[in-house]
Amino acid sequence: MTTVKDFVVSGDFLASAKMTSSELAVEIAVYLYANNRLTFGQAKRLAQLDQISFQKELAARNVFIHFETSDLLKDAENLGIKL
């Protein structure tokens, strides 16, 4: 059985890091996405950003969106396009 606990960051830590809790959430989300620990959807939800805003955060950090050949083929199939 796994127990899930909330991750709490004290105000003192945020103050010393000169970050807001929202900024920390974005940093963690980008890091976990870049390291293939979260999907794009999971990471943007953690960051509490919409799709375009999260894409801009990734771009600002030179993190590329994960899109494999299999993703392209699946998208084409869903659109009825034969490649």
Residue pairs with C-beta under 8 A, 6 or more apart in sequence:
9 21
9 24
14 20
14 21
14 24
17 24
19 27
22 48
25 46
25 47
25 48
26 47
26 49
26 57
28 46
29 38
29 43
29 44
29 46
29 47
29 49
29 54
30 43
30 47
30 57
30 58
30 61
30 63
32 38
32 43
32 46
33 39
33 40
33 42
33 43
33 58
33 63
33 66
34 58
34 61
34 63
36 66
38 46
40 54
40 65
40 66
43 54
44 50
44 51
44 53
44 54
47 54
47 57
49 57
55 65
58 64
58 65
72 83
73 83
76 82
76 83
